[in-house]
Amino acid sequence: MNLLTVDAVRKYYGPDPVLDGASFEIHPGEKVGLVGPNGAGKSTLMKIIAGREDLDAGTAEFHPSIRVGYLEQQLEPSERTLWEEAHLALADLVTLQNEALAVAEQLAAETDPKQHERLGARYDHLQQELLRMDAYNLDYKVERVLQGLGFLNKQWETPVSALSGGEQNRLMLAKLLLAEPDIMLLDEPSNHLDLEATEWLEEFLMESAASVLVISHDRYFLDRVTNRTLELFAGTIDSYTGNFSAYLKQKEERLLVQKRTYEKQQEEIAKAEDFIRRNHYGMKAGQAEDRRKKLERIERVDPPREISAPPMGMKAKDRSGDIVLRAKELKKEFDRVLFQKVTFQIERGQRWGLIGPNGCGKTTMLRCLQGIMEPDAGSVQIGTGVKIGYFDQQLHSVDGEKMVVDSIRPSHKEMDEPARRSLLARFGITGDQVFQKVDSLSGGERCRVAMARLASEDANFLILDEPTNHLDLWAREALEKNMADFEGTVLFVSHDRYFINQVATHLLVVEPGRVRVVPGNYETWQRMQQDAAKMATQNARHTHDDLWKHGLQKQKNGKNAATPSNSGNSGKNADASTKSATKSTPKSDAKPAKKRKFPYRKVVDIEDEIFIRETRIQELQKDLLDPKVLRDGERVKATQQELAEEEELLKTLYEHWEEASELNW
């Protein structure tokens, strides 16, 4: 059966339609991603399907027997606590529990056999439903979802009215997941989630039996969760099998066919029109008229559905020194310590990603590194010739009251209007848009204007705070390519794992109690986590096995000591044996405790560092095979020297690990 049928939906906001005959169906078990460029009408279509907005033509209908869940954009005012509000999503199950209890009481009091049989059948049905819906673990359900979405236990008694906007959005998502509808309509569900909560949500949706229609700009999310993709473009829908990566491959193949078909027809039309124009009044006028009629009847092939993005071009005008930024023992706290003892160094050409949970102080750290905010301890040194360009996620760099073309005027040089308009065009802002006020633009458009403003500064060290927040999938890909080709240095904060993976050469990972430096991208960090978890499991298993063997040996030794001799003089023999053992064991045989060669460190921390060193050695070995590196004698020498240092450090780490594995008891 079809859970949802959307047929020829049209929606107008002006003379041109936003939706122009959009049609598709969703079946049980499908997890469907709805993608398209900013402004294509994805959220409008989702609101129409959810009944929150009227359509101008067509239909959007659910199967009458299913329950529909829609991720609301605003929570109703309430004085309930977070826990109580979340529990409301399970009201139907509570009602079912109460009904089962009432039927049980009636059953116990009923004396009429026929009524008793009827009530018994009803009670059995209710019990089956309660078991099927796991209705006897309601508190556990609520705990699991709230914790998964990043709510701490101490927040559960917080009034809903005291929650931040982001927390209220997460609470609405929690209520939707707890309600377990047959189909979920989700518009950017991971917007207010950190990486850990996003990964938890992915697992939840993958395990859920519910069908899903989701709008998301998170490519990792789409790849993990969805098994079908709908592309909304130019008001219509094209359907593709598989997740987002599968969609991209199929899209490329379709575009090739569409382009060939379209170009071939356009070539034939051009030839026919040329013949008609040349022979309209000559001897071949009859043939020309015949071709004109055929041309009128021909079914025109639509242009290729090609979604393009602006190049998002940024260039570093001047070269900085080799050391771009050096941070030492940084610390910052407000009501609690955000970070402390943070030490790292960024070199020219590197691209660093700063990741960590919401509220861990990532934006604060960026501000401390620039001198916008003073750290409580530690120091920051900016290298020679470094010019910083800062993109803040609130987009404060562009004045909302100014015209777009004036808002990007650089502070360090003169730039005439044609040059500024040309720069804006590189970021997809063209035509009359350049004369609008910044505040009148959409979020994605304002973001691209702020990017253009950043590009006008000619910075060679870009510090970017959530640069992808308002960009669609195609604009994000363009920005990734630009950052990879950028000749300067980049430090950025992002929740977009795909962006992090494509751009970062190093990561600063904020964890409880420490900030870790990881040479590599997001996949490197994932492998480190997986290897650490695997190693921890193996260590735990080995420890358990060793303790078990030790226990058996101890038990065996105890039994041997307690087993009497078969001779009649067992007591005497035992005493003699004890005396003999005592006498023959000199005191000098007792081994002194082994002294440590290295300072105490947890085994798992040493294993993490070993992985980092091994990864760096592989990178350096790969560099020494790169023709670009081999052509630069100084770079070859520096790479060989660093490789030797890393191998020596790794050798020492192995010794440290062996000692820690032996003595850390």
Sequence and secondary structure as in RCSB ss.txt:
>XXXX:A:sequence
MNLLTVDAVRKYYGPDPVLDGASFEIHPGEKVGLVGPNGAGKSTLMKIIAGREDLDAGTAEFHPSIRVGYLEQQL
EPSERTLWEEAHLALADLVTLQNEALAVAEQLAAETDPKQHERLGARYDHLQQELLRMDAYNLDYKVERVLQGLG
FLNKQWETPVSALSGGEQNRLMLAKLLLAEPDIMLLDEPSNHLDLEATEWLEEFLMESAASVLVISHDRYFLDRV
TNRTLELFAGTIDSYTGNFSAYLKQKEERLLVQKRTYEKQQEEIAKAEDFIRRNHYGMKAGQAEDRRKKLERIER
VDPPREISAPPMGMKAKDRSGDIVLRAKELKKEFDRVLFQKVTFQIERGQRWGLIGPNGCGKTTMLRCLQGIMEP
DAGSVQIGTGVKIGYFDQQLHSVDGEKMVVDSIRPSHKEMDEPARRSLLARFGITGDQVFQKVDSLSGGERCRVA
MARLASEDANFLILDEPTNHLDLWAREALEKNMADFEGTVLFVSHDRYFINQVATHLLVVEPGRVRVVPGNYETW
QRMQQDAAKMATQNARHTHDDLWKHGLQKQKNGKNAATPSNSGNSGKNADASTKSATKSTPKSDAKPAKKRKFPY
RKVVDIEDEIFIRETRIQELQKDLLDPKVLRDGERVKATQQELAEEEELLKTLYEHWEEASELNW
>XXXX:A:secstr
  SEEEEEEEEESSSSEEEEEEEEEE TT EEEEE  TTSSHHHHHHHHTTSS  SEEEEEE TT  EEE  SS 
    SBHHHHHHGGGHHHHHHHHHHHHHHHHHHH   HHHHHHHHHHHHHHHHHHHHTTTT HHHHHHHHHHHTT
  GGGTTSBGGGS HHHHHHHHHHHHHHH  SEEEEESTTTT  HHHHHHHHHHHHH  SEEEEE S HHHHHHH
 SEEEEEETTEEEEEESSHHHHHHHHHHHHHHHHHHHHHHHHHHHHHHHHHHHHSSSTTHHHHHHHHHHHHHS  
                 S   SEEEEEEEEEEESSSEEEEEEEEEEETT EEEEE  TTSSHHHHHHHHHTSS  
SEEEEEE TT  EEEE TT TTS TTSBHHHHT  SSS   HHHHHHHHHHTT  GGGGGSBGGGS HHHHHHHH
HHHHHHTT SEEEEESTTTT  HHHHHHHHHHHHH SSEEEEE S HHHHHHH SEEEEEETTEEEEEES HHHH
HHHHHHHHHHHHHHHHHHHHHHHHHHHHHHHHHHHHH   SSTTHHHHHHHHHHHHHHHS GGGS      SS  
  HHHHHHHHHHHHHHHHHHHHHTT HHHHT HHHHHHHHHHHHHHHHHHHHHHHHHHHHHHH  
